[in-house]
Amino acid sequence: MEWETGKLMWESEPMSSTTLAAAGGKLILLESNGTLRIAEASPEGYREISSADVLAGEKRPRRFVTAPVLCRGRIYCRNFTGDLICVDVSK
C-alpha cells in the first residue's frame, strides 16, 4: 500500500495465517505452519527470495503465532508450545 494515499500497489497469493517482521529492505514472514519466507519489501510486487520449513520435518507442534525475530544474522521462531528454532541467515 502507498502510505500517503492508501492506494493498493500489489497483492499476492493468500498465505496461511502469517506473522512478519521487516529488516534491511526485506520482509520476514512466518506462516502458522512453520514455513519461513524472506521476500523483498518493494512497491513493485512480492518477490520471494527464499523459504524453508523451520522444523525440517520434526514431529513438533506446527502452530506459530509469534512474529519472527532477527538478531545478529539469525532469525528466531517460536511455536506455541515454546520450542525455539534459530535459523542462521548471516551468509
Backbone as a ProteinNet text record, in pm:
[ID]
protein_1_A
[PRIMARY]
MEWETGKLMWESEPMSSTTLAAAGGKLILLESNGTLRIAEASPEGYREISSADVLAGEKRPRRFVTAPVLCRGRIYCRNFTGDLICVDVSK
[TERTIARY]
82.5	0	87.3	44.2	114.2	69.2	165.1	136.9	55.7	93.8	29.4	-114.8	-140.8	-272.2	-359.9	-299.4	-374	-397.7	-337.2	-353.6	-289.6	-362.4	-311.3	-209.7	-87.9	18.9	26.5	2.5	3.6	-60.5	-95.7	-149.3	-72.7	-64.6	-1.2	-103.6	-64.2	-149.3	-170.3	-288.5	-312.7	-220.3	-173.1	-92.1	-174.2	-129	-194.8	-166.3	-224.7	-202.9	-53.8	-14.4	127.2	160.2	274.8	329.2	451.2	489	602.1	683.5	804.1	895.2	958.9	1015.2	1083.3	1221.5	1320.5	1457.5	1538.4	1619.3	1709.8	1642.4	1522.6	1452.3	1390.1	1384.1	1326.5	1209.3	1115.2	1007.3	1042.8	1026.7	1049.8	912.9	860.4	725.4	732.2	656.1	647.5	502.1	473.4	336.9	307.6	180.8	140.5	184.2	210.2	253.1	404.3	479.4	624.6	704.3	639.7	712.5	764.8	895.1	960.4	991.1	952.5	976.3	1048.3	1141.4	1209.6	1174.5	1129.1	1089.2	1138.6	1153.8	1188.8	1069.4	1094.7	990.5	997.9	908.3	915.3	775.6	759.5	630.2	598.7	696.6	674.2	601.9	613.6	547.3	618	557.8	612	711.8	836.4	939	1005	970.3	1026.5	1171.9	1257.2	1399.4	1427.3	1367.1	1386.1	1273.9	1263.2	1166.1	1218.1	1171.1	1213.4	1112.2	1107.3	1029.4	1120.4	1089.4	1180.3	1191.1	1095.8	1103.3	1167	1191	1259.8	1210.7	1078.8	1021.6	1009	1056	1044.5	898.8	874	738.9	714.6	700.3	674.5	544.5	480.6	357.5	382	300.5	313.8	212.4	228.6	142.9	231.3	260.2	345.9	259	253.1	171.3	252.7	378.7	467.1	548.9	564.3	641.1	786.6	849.7	991.3	1074.5	1191.4	1280.5	1415.8	1468.4	1601	1698.1	1808.2	1912.5	2047.3	2138.1	2275.5	2284.2	2205.4	2213	2142.3	2059.3	1983.3	1835.4	1749.9	1606.2	1558.5	1488.5	1435.3	1285.2	1238.6	1098.1	1054.1	939.3	890.3	749.2	727.2	591.8	514.4	386.4	301.5	334.5	410.6	449.6	583.4	647	771.4	897.9	887.8	1008	1066.4	1195.6	1261.6	1355.4	1338.9	1420.7	1501.9	1629.6	1719.3	1766.5	1747	1790.1	1898.2	2018.1	2130	2116.2	2097.5	2085.2	2199.7	2308.3	2418.4	2502.1	2491.5	2575.3	2505.7
-117.8	0	124.6	224.3	352	425.1	454.9	510.2	639.3	733.6	865	861.3	776.3	776.6	657.1	549.6	427.9	343.9	384	311.6	173.6	70.8	-65.7	-75.3	-117	-125.8	-265.2	-369.9	-505.8	-599.8	-718.6	-824.7	-952.2	-1040.5	-1169.7	-1280	-1401.1	-1516.9	-1527.1	-1568.8	-1581.7	-1684.9	-1654.9	-1747.4	-1785.6	-1890.6	-1923.1	-1808.7	-1812.4	-1707.6	-1680.7	-1555.3	-1519.6	-1404.1	-1415.1	-1302.8	-1253.8	-1129.6	-1080	-977.6	-958.4	-854.7	-797.3	-679.1	-616.8	-572.8	-594	-553.9	-546.6	-444.6	-432.9	-439.9	-384.3	-387.6	-522.2	-610.7	-743.2	-764.4	-849.6	-894.4	-1034.8	-1059.7	-1190.9	-1241	-1339.8	-1389.6	-1529.9	-1552.6	-1685.7	-1729.3	-1831.8	-1883.4	-1968.7	-1982.6	-2056.9	-2203.3	-2257.2	-2397	-2414.8	-2305.6	-2314.8	-2287.2	-2239.4	-2201.9	-2059.8	-2045	-1914.7	-1867.6	-1744.3	-1687.4	-1553.5	-1528.7	-1399.7	-1342.4	-1217.5	-1153.9	-1009.9	-956.9	-816.1	-730.2	-623.1	-524.9	-417.6	-426.4	-338.3	-296.6	-171.8	-130.1	-195.6	-258.4	-320.9	-454.3	-524.6	-653.3	-744.5	-860.2	-960.2	-1045.3	-1049.3	-1135.7	-1213.1	-1340.6	-1426	-1458.4	-1445.1	-1475.1	-1619	-1661.4	-1798.5	-1838.6	-1969.4	-2021.4	-2153.2	-2186.8	-2311.2	-2351.6	-2480.7	-2534.2	-2527.8	-2442.7	-2422.9	-2546.2	-2636.3	-2758.9	-2873.7	-2855.2	-2953.2	-3095.6	-3113.7	-3246.9	-3301	-3228.2	-3273	-3291.4	-3384.2	-3408.7	-3316	-3188.3	-3085.5	-3015.2	-2950.4	-2876.7	-2768.9	-2770.4	-2674.7	-2563.2	-2487.2	-2369.5	-2254.2	-2165.2	-2050	-1924.8	-1855.2	-1734.3	-1612.8	-1633.7	-1525.6	-1478.2	-1348.5	-1293.2	-1338.3	-1361.5	-1396.4	-1277.3	-1306.3	-1201.6	-1217.4	-1108.2	-1107.9	-1041.7	-1110.4	-1053.4	-1109.6	-1020.8	-1057.6	-1169.9	-1158.5	-1254.5	-1385.9	-1390.2	-1511.5	-1476.5	-1563.7	-1546.2	-1648.4	-1599.3	-1684.8	-1700	-1826.4	-1859.1	-1946.1	-1913	-1988.9	-2037.6	-2168.1	-2220.3	-2202.6	-2238	-2207.8	-2290	-2399.4	-2477.5	-2432.7	-2334.8	-2278.5	-2329.5	-2420.5	-2463.8	-2343.4	-2319.4	-2205.9	-2258.2	-2209.3	-2251.3	-2131.4	-2152.9	-2046.5	-2080.2	-1985.5	-2003.7	-1899.8	-1946.4	-1856.9	-1805.7	-1675	-1614.2	-1515.8	-1530.3	-1434.4	-1452.4	-1565.2	-1591.3	-1554.9
0	0	0	-71	-68.8	58.1	142.2	275.5	271.2	185.4	182.4	130.1	31	-33.9	1.5	51.2	78.6	-46	-158.8	-285.1	-275.6	-318.9	-323.4	-436.1	-404.1	-503.5	-566.6	-489.4	-540.2	-438.8	-485.1	-399.7	-429.2	-330	-351.6	-328.4	-362.3	-336.4	-185.7	-142.4	1.7	65.3	186	264.7	386.5	454.3	580.1	677.3	792.8	892.1	905.5	894.1	886.6	980	1049.1	1124.4	1046.7	1070.3	993.2	1069.6	1019.1	1065.8	939.4	950.7	837.4	882.5	795.1	826.4	697.6	684.1	571.2	436	422.7	296.3	263.3	361.4	341.5	436.6	395.5	481.5	528.8	657.7	716.4	759.8	689.2	712.8	771.9	877.4	937.1	934.8	854.3	845.5	968.5	1000.5	1119.4	1115	996	982.7	994.3	1016.7	1032.2	906.6	801.1	680.3	697	688.3	698	557.5	526.1	393.1	406.7	315.9	306.9	170.3	169.6	43.5	41.7	-77.4	-91.2	-52.4	20.4	51.9	-56.1	-152.7	-268.5	-313.4	-358.4	-411.8	-546.8	-611.1	-741.1	-730.2	-617.9	-604.8	-507	-483.2	-392.3	-467.9	-419.5	-479.9	-368.4	-361.3	-258.2	-289.9	-188.9	-204.7	-162.7	-51.9	-5.3	89	111.6	207.3	262.8	383.3	447.4	553.6	579.6	690.2	812.2	909.1	1022.9	1111.6	1103.5	1183.4	1105.4	977.6	892.8	915	917.5	928.8	1069.8	1169.6	1308.3	1348	1437.1	1489.4	1608.4	1581.2	1681.6	1646.5	1743.2	1711.8	1606.6	1502.6	1392	1406.3	1509.6	1527.8	1573	1480.8	1507.5	1505	1616.4	1624.6	1667.9	1703	1745.6	1626	1611.1	1498.8	1506.5	1391.3	1391.3	1437.2	1494.7	1544.4	1477	1421.6	1360.7	1456	1486	1572.6	1531.2	1492.7	1456.8	1354.5	1250.7	1141.1	1166	1268.7	1298	1313.3	1261.5	1277	1379.4	1481	1586.5	1566.6	1570.9	1552.4	1670.2	1728.4	1844.1	1817.1	1841.8	1826	1956.8	1956	2070.3	2193.9	2179.2	2297.2	2354.6	2289.6	2341.3	2277.5	2177.8	2106.6	2033.4	2048.5	1984.1	1876.8	1755.1	1642.1	1595.9	1571.2	1525.5	1383.6	1291.4	1152.6	1123.8	1090.1	1059.5	917.3	901.2	768.6	742.5	817.7	808.1	682.5	614.7	496.4	368.3
[MASK]
+++++++++++++++++++++++++++++++++++++++++++++++++++++++++++++++++++++++++++++++++++++++++++

